[in-house]
Amino acid sequence: MRWDDARVFLAIARSGSLSGAAALRGTGLATVSRQIARLEAALGLTLFSRHQTGYRLTDDGAALLPRAEALEQAAEAFAEGSAAQTEIAGRVRLATAEMLANHIIIPALPVLSGQYPDLTLEIVTGVQSVNLHRRDADLALRMAKPQRGNVTIRRLGTLGFGVYAAPEHARERQTRQRDGQDRFITWCETCSHLPAAQWIERVSHGRPPALVTTTLSAQVSAAIAGLGLAVLPHFLGQRNGLVCLQTDIGIDQEIWLAIHSDLARSRRVRAVGEFLAGLIHRSKAVLEAPAS
């Protein structure tokens, strides 16, 4: 059995496909296929069931997953211990919201790259929560406090929300009777657990929405087009020239940094964590409230 084959097993388990694993490993599709076949032959087990939608762990594969992750952590600890103490290099996987990634984190990354040129940051975005315990990511910047799992958490700040509209839409709204006529741009049913979606549900009193979307960027575009009102983070609404119609709607969210506890001493993970903490602190005024 080869350690490299176990790494391919983890890559397929995390990505759900051979092509995804090849991208994660930076190798060819044929190489990944050959390595997983070799591993299954060495173990005498079928680790994945093949479906049209991708690769899924079998019961045997799921049972081996924690052991493979333990091997990975041991290998990373060994590599870090053998590296020079001044070196911060390698890959760090960060899970966060797309809005924070696109508008806050990525514009500031030249600073991090300048400090640590051999450090590679991989950003995973989406409204679905990742599982740090399964090592879907090394650390996460979340708008909900993690309640369980082997993680170290730290509160960094607050993300403020308000009701926003395009300037022309806001002016038209002032010239008519507002009660009962406002239509909102809201989230699809699978995202109905989000605080913004729940707030809209409470105040719309059964009125049909102007638009239903699966992403915040689509809601911003719809608000700019004047389709209706949108509940947006203050920094995102104002950055796009929208007018804040209502602040303090009671759904402001705390921003939490969560790090897998086994990686809390990793120098590269700590470097990314401190970079994020400083970035959120410097952006405090922008993130928390609308400009006066």
Phi and psi in degrees as GROMACS dihedral restraints (atoms count N, CA, C in turn):
[ dihedral_restraints ]
;  ai    aj    ak    al  type     phi  dphi    fc
    3     4     5     6     1  -110.0    20    10
    4     5     6     7     1   140.7    20    10
    6     7     8     9     1   -60.9    20    10
    7     8     9    10     1   -36.1    20    10
    9    10    11    12     1   -61.7    20    10
   10    11    12    13     1   -33.3    20    10
   12    13    14    15     1   -68.8    20    10
   13    14    15    16     1   -36.6    20    10
   15    16    17    18     1   -65.1    20    10
   16    17    18    19     1   -34.5    20    10
   18    19    20    21     1   -66.7    20    10
   19    20    21    22     1   -37.5    20    10
   21    22    23    24     1   -66.0    20    10
   22    23    24    25     1   -39.9    20    10
   24    25    26    27     1   -56.9    20    10
   25    26    27    28     1   -45.6    20    10
   27    28    29    30     1   -64.4    20    10
   28    29    30    31     1   -39.8    20    10
   30    31    32    33     1   -65.2    20    10
   31    32    33    34     1   -39.9    20    10
   33    34    35    36     1   -68.7    20    10
   34    35    36    37     1   -41.1    20    10
   36    37    38    39     1   -61.2    20    10
   37    38    39    40     1   -36.4    20    10
   39    40    41    42     1   -82.0    20    10
   40    41    42    43     1   -34.7    20    10
   42    43    44    45     1   -94.1    20    10
   43    44    45    46     1   -25.7    20    10
   45    46    47    48     1    81.8    20    10
   46    47    48    49     1     9.4    20    10
   48    49    50    51     1  -159.2    20    10
   49    50    51    52     1   160.1    20    10
   51    52    53    54     1   -67.8    20    10
   52    53    54    55     1   -40.9    20    10
   54    55    56    57     1   -65.3    20    10
   55    56    57    58     1   -40.3    20    10
   57    58    59    60     1   -64.0    20    10
   58    59    60    61     1   -40.9    20    10
   60    61    62    63     1   -64.7    20    10
   61    62    63    64     1   -39.2    20    10
   63    64    65    66     1   -62.2    20    10
   64    65    66    67     1   -39.4    20    10
   66    67    68    69     1   -66.2    20    10
   67    68    69    70     1   -41.8    20    10
   69    70    71    72     1   -64.6    20    10
   70    71    72    73     1   -38.2    20    10
   72    73    74    75     1   -87.5    20    10
   73    74    75    76     1   -12.1    20    10
   75    76    77    78     1    67.8    20    10
   76    77    78    79     1    38.3    20    10
   78    79    80    81     1  -135.9    20    10
   79    80    81    82     1  -178.0    20    10
   81    82    83    84     1   -85.0    20    10
   82    83    84    85     1   157.8    20    10
   84    85    86    87     1   -61.5    20    10
   85    86    87    88     1   -41.5    20    10
   87    88    89    90     1   -64.6    20    10
   88    89    90    91     1   -37.1    20    10
   90    91    92    93     1   -64.8    20    10
   91    92    93    94     1   -44.1    20    10
   93    94    95    96     1   -62.2    20    10
   94    95    96    97     1   -44.9    20    10
   96    97    98    99     1   -61.0    20    10
   97    98    99   100     1   -42.5    20    10
   99   100   101   102     1   -66.6    20    10
  100   101   102   103     1   -40.2    20    10
  102   103   104   105     1   -68.7    20    10
  103   104   105   106     1   -41.8    20    10
  105   106   107   108     1   -70.3    20    10
  106   107   108   109     1   -34.5    20    10
  108   109   110   111     1   -64.9    20    10
  109   110   111   112     1   -40.1    20    10
  111   112   113   114     1   -64.7    20    10
  112   113   114   115     1   -40.1    20    10
  114   115   116   117     1   -66.0    20    10
  115   116   117   118     1   -44.9    20    10
  117   118   119   120     1   -62.7    20    10
  118   119   120   121     1   -36.7    20    10
  120   121   122   123     1   -68.4    20    10
  121   122   123   124     1   -40.2    20    10
  123   124   125   126     1   -66.0    20    10
  124   125   126   127     1   -36.7    20    10
  126   127   128   129     1   -87.0    20    10
  127   128   129   130     1   -19.6    20    10
  129   130   131   132     1    70.5    20    10
  130   131   132   133     1    30.5    20    10
  132   133   134   135     1  -133.0    20    10
  133   134   135   136     1   153.5    20    10
  135   136   137   138     1   -97.0    20    10
  136   137   138   139     1   114.8    20    10
  138   139   140   141     1   -90.9    20    10
  139   140   141   142     1   -24.7    20    10
  141   142   143   144     1  -134.5    20    10
  142   143   144   145     1   147.1    20    10
  144   145   146   147     1  -102.1    20    10
  145   146   147   148     1   135.7    20    10
  147   148   149   150     1   -92.2    20    10
  148   149   150   151     1   125.8    20    10
  150   151   152   153     1  -126.3    20    10
  151   152   153   154     1   165.9    20    10
  153   154   155   156     1   -62.2    20    10
  154   155   156   157     1   -30.5    20    10
  156   157   158   159     1   -87.2    20    10
  157   158   159   160     1    -4.8    20    10
  159   160   161   162     1   140.1    20    10
  160   161   162   163     1  -162.1    20    10
  162   163   164   165     1  -102.7    20    10
  163   164   165   166     1   131.9    20    10
  165   166   167   168     1  -121.9    20    10
  166   167   168   169     1   143.2    20    10
  168   169   170   171     1   -65.2    20    10
  169   170   171   172     1   135.6    20    10
  171   172   173   174     1   -78.5    20    10
  172   173   174   175     1   176.7    20    10
  174   175   176   177     1   -60.7    20    10
  175   176   177   178     1   -40.5    20    10
  177   178   179   180     1   -64.9    20    10
  178   179   180   181     1   -41.1    20    10
  180   181   182   183     1   -64.6    20    10
  181   182   183   184     1   -42.8    20    10
  183   184   185   186     1   -63.9    20    10
  184   185   186   187     1   -35.5    20    10
  186   187   188   189     1   -67.8    20    10
  187   188   189   190     1   -31.6    20    10
  189   190   191   192     1   -84.6    20    10
  190   191   192   193     1   -15.7    20    10
  192   193   194   195     1   -56.8    20    10
  193   194   195   196     1   -49.8    20    10
  195   196   197   198     1   -60.1    20    10
  196   197   198   199     1   -33.4    20    10
  198   199   200   201     1   -70.7    20    10
  199   200   201   202     1   -38.7    20    10
  201   202   203   204     1   -65.8    20    10
  202   203   204   205     1   -38.4    20    10
  204   205   206   207     1   -65.3    20    10
  205   206   207   208     1   -37.5    20    10
  207   208   209   210     1   -64.4    20    10
  208   209   210   211     1   -39.1    20    10
  210   211   212   213     1   -61.1    20    10
  211   212   213   214     1   -42.4    20    10
  213   214   215   216     1   -62.0    20    10
  214   215   216   217     1   -46.2    20    10
  216   217   218   219     1   -63.1    20    10
  217   218   219   220     1   -39.9    20    10
  219   220   221   222     1   -65.0    20    10
  220   221   222   223     1   -40.8    20    10
  222   223   224   225     1   -65.3    20    10
  223   224   225   226     1   -40.9    20    10
  225   226   227   228     1   -65.9    20    10
  226   227   228   229     1   -40.4    20    10
  228   229   230   231     1   -63.8    20    10
  229   230   231   232     1   -39.3    20    10
  231   232   233   234     1   -63.6    20    10
  232   233   234   235     1   -44.5    20    10
  234   235   236   237     1   -64.5    20    10
  235   236   237   238     1   -41.1    20    10
  237   238   239   240     1   -66.1    20    10
  238   239   240   241     1   -38.8    20    10
  240   241   242   243     1   -67.0    20    10
  241   242   243   244     1   -28.7    20    10
  243   244   245   246     1   -88.0    20    10
  244   245   246   247     1   -12.1    20    10
  246   247   248   249     1   -80.9    20    10
  247   248   249   250     1   160.1    20    10
  249   250   251   252     1   -61.9    20    10
  250   251   252   253     1   142.6    20    10
  252   253   254   255     1   -64.9    20    10
  253   254   255   256     1   -24.8    20    10
  255   256   257   258     1   -85.9    20    10
  256   257   258   259     1    -7.2    20    10
  258   259   260   261     1   -88.7    20    10
  259   260   261   262     1   129.3    20    10
  261   262   263   264     1  -121.0    20    10
  262   263   264   265     1   106.2    20    10
  264   265   266   267     1  -148.2    20    10
  265   266   267   268     1   167.0    20    10
  267   268   269   270     1   109.9    20    10
  268   269   270   271     1  -170.0    20    10
  270   271   272   273     1  -107.1    20    10
  271   272   273   274     1   137.1    20    10
  273   274   275   276     1  -126.7    20    10
  274   275   276   277     1   128.6    20    10
  276   277   278   279     1  -101.5    20    10
  277   278   279   280     1   119.0    20    10
  279   280   281   282     1  -111.8    20    10
  280   281   282   283     1   129.1    20    10
  282   283   284   285     1  -104.3    20    10
  283   284   285   286     1   131.9    20    10
  285   286   287   288     1  -160.1    20    10
  286   287   288   289     1   174.8    20    10
  288   289   290   291     1   -74.4    20    10
  289   290   291   292     1   146.6    20    10
  291   292   293   294     1   -60.2    20    10
  292   293   294   295     1   -37.7    20    10
  294   295   296   297     1   -64.4    20    10
  295   296   297   298     1   -39.3    20    10
  297   298   299   300     1   -70.3    20    10
  298   299   300   301     1   -39.1    20    10
  300   301   302   303     1   -62.2    20    10
  301   302   303   304     1   -50.6    20    10
  303   304   305   306     1   -72.4    20    10
  304   305   306   307     1   -36.9    20    10
  306   307   308   309     1  -107.9    20    10
  307   308   309   310     1   -17.5    20    10
  309   310   311   312     1  -117.3    20    10
  310   311   312   313     1   -51.7    20    10
  312   313   314   315     1   -77.8    20    10
  313   314   315   316     1   -54.8    20    10
  315   316   317   318     1   -60.2    20    10
  316   317   318   319     1   -42.7    20    10
  318   319   320   321     1   -59.6    20    10
  319   320   321   322     1   -22.8    20    10
  321   322   323   324     1   -94.5    20    10
  322   323   324   325     1    -3.9    20    10
  324   325   326   327     1   -64.8    20    10
  325   326   327   328     1   -26.7    20    10
  327   328   329   330     1   -56.1    20    10
  328   329   330   331     1   -30.8    20    10
  330   331   332   333     1   -65.6    20    10
  331   332   333   334     1   -47.2    20    10
  333   334   335   336     1   -63.5    20    10
  334   335   336   337     1   -42.7    20    10
  336   337   338   339     1   -64.3    20    10
  337   338   339   340     1   -35.5    20    10
  339   340   341   342     1   -65.7    20    10
  340   341   342   343     1   -36.4    20    10
  342   343   344   345     1   -74.9    20    10
  343   344   345   346     1   -40.4    20    10
  345   346   347   348     1  -131.6    20    10
  346   347   348   349     1    79.5    20    10
  348   349   350   351     1   -64.0    20    10
  349   350   351   352     1   -21.3    20    10
  351   352   353   354     1   -95.1    20    10
  352   353   354   355     1     7.2    20    10
  354   355   356   357     1   -94.9    20    10
  355   356   357   358     1   131.7    20    10
  357   358   359   360     1  -113.5    20    10
  358   359   360   361     1   124.5    20    10
  360   361   362   363     1  -102.4    20    10
  361   362   363   364     1   127.7    20    10
  363   364   365   366     1  -109.7    20    10
  364   365   366   367     1   121.8    20    10
  366   367   368   369     1  -107.4    20    10
  367   368   369   370     1   125.5    20    10
  369   370   371   372     1  -110.2    20    10
  370   371   372   373     1   121.9    20    10
  372   373   374   375     1  -117.3    20    10
  373   374   375   376     1   164.2    20    10
  375   376   377   378     1   143.2    20    10
  376   377   378   379     1   161.1    20    10
  378   379   380   381     1   -82.2    20    10
  379   380   381   382     1   -15.7    20    10
  381   382   383   384     1   -77.1    20    10
  382   383   384   385     1   141.2    20    10
  384   385   386   387     1   -75.0    20    10
  385   386   387   388     1   140.0    20    10
  387   388   389   390     1   -92.3    20    10
  388   389   390   391     1   163.0    20    10
  390   391   392   393     1  -108.1    20    10
  391   392   393   394     1   104.8    20    10
  393   394   395   396     1   -65.7    20    10
  394   395   396   397     1   -32.3    20    10
  396   397   398   399     1   -63.7    20    10
  397   398   399   400     1   -34.6    20    10
  399   400   401   402     1   -81.9    20    10
  400   401   402   403     1    -2.0    20    10
  402   403   404   405     1    66.7    20    10
  403   404   405   406     1    34.0    20    10
  405   406   407   408     1   -62.2    20    10
  406   407   408   409     1   -27.4    20    10
  408   409   410   411     1  -152.7    20    10
  409   410   411   412     1   161.4    20    10
  411   412   413   414     1   -85.4    20    10
  412   413   414   415     1   -34.9    20    10
  414   415   416   417     1  -151.1    20    10
  415   416   417   418     1   161.8    20    10
  417   418   419   420     1  -140.9    20    10
  418   419   420   421     1   145.1    20    10
  420   421   422   423     1  -111.6    20    10
  421   422   423   424     1   108.5    20    10
  423   424   425   426     1  -122.8    20    10
  424   425   426   427     1   157.9    20    10
  426   427   428   429     1  -101.0    20    10
  427   428   429   430     1    18.2    20    10
  429   430   431   432     1  -142.3    20    10
  430   431   432   433     1   136.8    20    10
  432   433   434   435     1   -71.6    20    10
  433   434   435   436     1   123.5    20    10
  435   436   437   438     1   -61.0    20    10
  436   437   438   439     1   132.5    20    10
  438   439   440   441     1  -101.1    20    10
  439   440   441   442     1   -12.8    20    10
  441   442   443   444     1  -156.1    20    10
  442   443   444   445     1   171.6    20    10
  444   445   446   447     1   104.0    20    10
  445   446   447   448     1   162.8    20    10
  447   448   449   450     1   -85.6    20    10
  448   449   450   451     1    71.4    20    10
  450   451   452   453     1  -131.5    20    10
  451   452   453   454     1   153.2    20    10
  453   454   455   456     1  -104.5    20    10
  454   455   456   457     1   127.6    20    10
  456   457   458   459     1  -117.4    20    10
  457   458   459   460     1   156.1    20    10
  459   460   461   462     1  -152.9    20    10
  460   461   462   463     1   127.2    20    10
  462   463   464   465     1   -81.7    20    10
  463   464   465   466     1   127.7    20    10
  465   466   467   468     1  -106.5    20    10
  466   467   468   469     1   -27.9    20    10
  468   469   470   471     1   173.0    20    10
  469   470   471   472     1  -159.5    20    10
  471   472   473   474     1  -134.1    20    10
  472   473   474   475     1   142.1    20    10
  474   475   476   477     1  -108.6    20    10
  475   476   477   478     1   116.5    20    10
  477   478   479   480     1   -90.5    20    10
  478   479   480   481     1   145.5    20    10
  480   481   482   483     1  -123.6    20    10
  481   482   483   484     1   153.4    20    10
  483   484   485   486     1  -151.2    20    10
  484   485   486   487     1   176.7    20    10
  486   487   488   489     1   -96.3    20    10
  487   488   489   490     1   127.2    20    10
  489   490   491   492     1  -126.4    20    10
  490   491   492   493     1   153.0    20    10
  492   493   494   495     1  -149.2    20    10
  493   494   495   496     1   161.0    20    10
  495   496   497   498     1   -66.0    20    10
  496   497   498   499     1   149.3    20    10
  498   499   500   501     1   -53.6    20    10
  499   500   501   502     1   -44.9    20    10
  501   502   503   504     1   -65.3    20    10
  502   503   504   505     1   -39.4    20    10
  504   505   506   507     1   -65.1    20    10
  505   506   507   508     1   -38.5    20    10
  507   508   509   510     1   -65.3    20    10
  508   509   510   511     1   -38.6    20    10
  510   511   512   513     1   -67.7    20    10
  511   512   513   514     1   -42.7    20    10
  513   514   515   516     1   -61.9    20    10
  514   515   516   517     1   -36.0    20    10
  516   517   518   519     1   -64.2    20    10
  517   518   519   520     1   -33.0    20    10
  519   520   521   522     1   -72.0    20    10
  520   521   522   523     1   -23.0    20    10
  522   523   524   525     1   -90.6    20    10
  523   524   525   526     1    -3.1    20    10
  525   526   527   528     1  -126.8    20    10
  526   527   528   529     1   173.3    20    10
  528   529   530   531     1   -73.0    20    10
  529   530   531   532     1   118.5    20    10
  531   532   533   534     1   -79.4    20    10
  532   533   534   535     1   -36.6    20    10
  534   535   536   537     1   -58.5    20    10
  535   536   537   538     1   129.4    20    10
  537   538   539   540     1    79.8    20    10
  538   539   540   541     1     0.6    20    10
  540   541   542   543     1  -115.8    20    10
  541   542   543   544     1   -15.7    20    10
  543   544   545   546     1   -66.9    20    10
  544   545   546   547     1   132.4    20    10
  546   547   548   549     1  -119.7    20    10
  547   548   549   550     1   138.3    20    10
  549   550   551   552     1  -106.2    20    10
  550   551   552   553     1   150.2    20    10
  552   553   554   555     1   -91.7    20    10
  553   554   555   556     1   120.6    20    10
  555   556   557   558     1  -132.4    20    10
  556   557   558   559     1  -173.6    20    10
  558   559   560   561     1   -95.5    20    10
  559   560   561   562     1   156.3    20    10
  561   562   563   564     1   -71.9    20    10
  562   563   564   565     1   171.1    20    10
  564   565   566   567     1   -61.7    20    10
  565   566   567   568     1   -35.6    20    10
  567   568   569   570     1   -68.8    20    10
  568   569   570   571     1   -14.5    20    10
  570   571   572   573     1  -109.5    20    10
  571   572   573   574     1    17.9    20    10
  573   574   575   576     1   -67.7    20    10
  574   575   576   577     1   -11.5    20    10
  576   577   578   579     1   -78.4    20    10
  577   578   579   580     1   -12.4    20    10
  579   580   581   582     1   -68.3    20    10
  580   581   582   583     1   141.5    20    10
  582   583   584   585     1   -55.4    20    10
  583   584   585   586     1   -38.8    20    10
  585   586   587   588     1   -63.9    20    10
  586   587   588   589     1   -42.8    20    10
  588   589   590   591     1   -63.7    20    10
  589   590   591   592     1   -40.6    20    10
  591   592   593   594     1   -68.9    20    10
  592   593   594   595     1   -36.8    20    10
  594   595   596   597     1   -65.4    20    10
  595   596   597   598     1   -44.7    20    10
  597   598   599   600     1   -61.2    20    10
  598   599   600   601     1   -40.8    20    10
  600   601   602   603     1   -60.1    20    10
  601   602   603   604     1   -38.3    20    10
  603   604   605   606     1   -70.7    20    10
  604   605   606   607     1   -40.2    20    10
  606   607   608   609     1   -91.6    20    10
  607   608   609   610     1   -15.1    20    10
  609   610   611   612     1   -82.3    20    10
  610   611   612   613     1   -15.3    20    10
  612   613   614   615     1    51.5    20    10
  613   614   615   616     1    42.7    20    10
  615   616   617   618     1    83.7    20    10
  616   617   618   619     1    -2.6    20    10
  618   619   620   621     1   -65.8    20    10
  619   620   621   622     1   140.4    20    10
  621   622   623   624     1   -66.3    20    10
  622   623   624   625     1   144.9    20    10
  624   625   626   627     1   -72.7    20    10
  625   626   627   628     1   158.8    20    10
  627   628   629   630     1   -74.4    20    10
  628   629   630   631     1   -32.9    20    10
  630   631   632   633     1  -162.4    20    10
  631   632   633   634     1   145.8    20    10
  633   634   635   636     1  -118.5    20    10
  634   635   636   637     1   130.8    20    10
  636   637   638   639     1  -133.3    20    10
  637   638   639   640     1   171.4    20    10
  639   640   641   642     1  -111.1    20    10
  640   641   642   643     1    -3.5    20    10
  642   643   644   645     1  -136.3    20    10
  643   644   645   646     1   153.1    20    10
  645   646   647   648     1   -70.4    20    10
  646   647   648   649     1   -35.0    20    10
  648   649   650   651     1   -62.8    20    10
  649   650   651   652     1   -35.4    20    10
  651   652   653   654     1   -67.6    20    10
  652   653   654   655     1   -35.7    20    10
  654   655   656   657     1   -67.0    20    10
  655   656   657   658     1   -38.9    20    10
  657   658   659   660     1   -62.0    20    10
  658   659   660   661     1   -45.4    20    10
  660   661   662   663     1   -61.5    20    10
  661   662   663   664     1   -40.9    20    10
  663   664   665   666     1   -66.5    20    10
  664   665   666   667     1   -39.0    20    10
  666   667   668   669     1   -66.1    20    10
  667   668   669   670     1   -41.3    20    10
  669   670   671   672     1   -61.0    20    10
  670   671   672   673     1   -36.5    20    10
  672   673   674   675     1   -74.7    20    10
  673   674   675   676     1    -7.1    20    10
  675   676   677   678     1    81.8    20    10
  676   677   678   679     1    23.5    20    10
  678   679   680   681     1   -73.4    20    10
  679   680   681   682     1   -25.9    20    10
  681   682   683   684     1   169.2    20    10
  682   683   684   685     1  -164.7    20    10
  684   685   686   687     1   -91.8    20    10
  685   686   687   688     1   146.4    20    10
  687   688   689   690     1  -131.5    20    10
  688   689   690   691     1   142.7    20    10
  690   691   692   693     1   -93.7    20    10
  691   692   693   694     1   112.1    20    10
  693   694   695   696     1  -132.3    20    10
  694   695   696   697     1   155.8    20    10
  696   697   698   699     1   -59.1    20    10
  697   698   699   700     1   141.6    20    10
  699   700   701   702     1   -55.2    20    10
  700   701   702   703     1   -44.3    20    10
  702   703   704   705     1   -64.0    20    10
  703   704   705   706     1   -32.5    20    10
  705   706   707   708     1   -78.0    20    10
  706   707   708   709     1   -40.0    20    10
  708   709   710   711     1   -63.3    20    10
  709   710   711   712     1   -46.8    20    10
  711   712   713   714     1   -75.0    20    10
  712   713   714   715     1   -30.2    20    10
  714   715   716   717     1   -64.8    20    10
  715   716   717   718     1   -23.9    20    10
  717   718   719   720     1  -103.2    20    10
  718   719   720   721     1    16.9    20    10
  720   721   722   723     1    73.5    20    10
  721   722   723   724     1    20.8    20    10
  723   724   725   726     1   -87.7    20    10
  724   725   726   727     1   160.0    20    10
  726   727   728   729     1  -100.8    20    10
  727   728   729   730     1   132.3    20    10
  729   730   731   732     1   -84.4    20    10
  730   731   732   733     1   117.1    20    10
  732   733   734   735     1   -93.1    20    10
  733   734   735   736     1   -25.2    20    10
  735   736   737   738     1  -155.2    20    10
  736   737   738   739     1   129.2    20    10
  738   739   740   741     1  -110.3    20    10
  739   740   741   742     1   175.9    20    10
  741   742   743   744     1    50.2    20    10
  742   743   744   745     1    55.7    20    10
  744   745   746   747     1   -91.2    20    10
  745   746   747   748     1     6.3    20    10
  747   748   749   750     1    84.7    20    10
  748   749   750   751     1    16.9    20    10
  750   751   752   753     1  -124.8    20    10
  751   752   753   754     1    20.2    20    10
  753   754   755   756     1   -56.4    20    10
  754   755   756   757     1   143.7    20    10
  756   757   758   759     1  -121.3    20    10
  757   758   759   760     1   138.3    20    10
  759   760   761   762     1   -75.5    20    10
  760   761   762   763     1   147.2    20    10
  762   763   764   765     1  -104.1    20    10
  763   764   765   766     1   123.1    20    10
  765   766   767   768     1  -118.2    20    10
  766   767   768   769     1   138.3    20    10
  768   769   770   771     1  -101.3    20    10
  769   770   771   772     1   123.1    20    10
  771   772   773   774     1  -120.7    20    10
  772   773   774   775     1   132.6    20    10
  774   775   776   777     1  -126.9    20    10
  775   776   777   778     1   135.2    20    10
  777   778   779   780     1   -57.2    20    10
  778   779   780   781     1   126.6    20    10
  780   781   782   783     1   -58.4    20    10
  781   782   783   784     1   -33.3    20    10
  783   784   785   786     1   -67.7    20    10
  784   785   786   787     1   -16.9    20    10
  786   787   788   789     1  -106.0    20    10
  787   788   789   790     1     5.3    20    10
  789   790   791   792     1   -60.6    20    10
  790   791   792   793     1   -25.2    20    10
  792   793   794   795     1   -98.0    20    10
  793   794   795   796     1    -0.8    20    10
  795   796   797   798     1   -67.1    20    10
  796   797   798   799     1   126.3    20    10
  798   799   800   801     1   -66.0    20    10
  799   800   801   802     1   -38.4    20    10
  801   802   803   804     1   -72.1    20    10
  802   803   804   805     1   -37.2    20    10
  804   805   806   807     1   -68.5    20    10
  805   806   807   808     1   -40.6    20    10
  807   808   809   810     1   -62.8    20    10
  808   809   810   811     1   -38.1    20    10
  810   811   812   813     1   -62.4    20    10
  811   812   813   814     1   -42.5    20    10
  813   814   815   816     1   -67.9    20    10
  814   815   816   817     1   -41.0    20    10
  816   817   818   819     1   -61.0    20    10
  817   818   819   820     1   -43.4    20    10
  819   820   821   822     1   -69.1    20    10
  820   821   822   823     1   -35.1    20    10
  822   823   824   825     1   -61.3    20    10
  823   824   825   826     1   -45.1    20    10
  825   826   827   828     1   -66.0    20    10
  826   827   828   829     1   -41.5    20    10
  828   829   830   831     1   -61.4    20    10
  829   830   831   832     1   -44.3    20    10
  831   832   833   834     1   -65.7    20    10
  832   833   834   835     1   -38.4    20    10
  834   835   836   837     1   -64.2    20    10
  835   836   837   838     1   -46.5    20    10
  837   838   839   840     1   -64.8    20    10
  838   839   840   841     1   -38.7    20    10
  840   841   842   843     1   -63.3    20    10
  841   842   843   844     1   -43.2    20    10
  843   844   845   846     1   -69.4    20    10
  844   845   846   847     1   -25.1    20    10
  846   847   848   849     1   -94.4    20    10
  847   848   849   850     1     9.1    20    10
  849   850   851   852     1   -50.3    20    10
  850   851   852   853     1   -51.0    20    10
  852   853   854   855     1   -63.9    20    10
  853   854   855   856     1   -38.8    20    10
  855   856   857   858     1   -69.6    20    10
  856   857   858   859     1   -39.6    20    10
  858   859   860   861     1   -78.0    20    10
  859   860   861   862     1   -32.6    20    10
  861   862   863   864     1   -84.3    20    10
  862   863   864   865     1   -38.3    20    10
  864   865   866   867     1  -144.7    20    10
  865   866   867   868     1   159.2    20    10
  867   868   869   870     1   -71.2    20    10
  868   869   870   871     1   153.0    20    10
  870   871   872   873     1   -63.7    20    10
  871   872   873   874     1   138.9    20    10
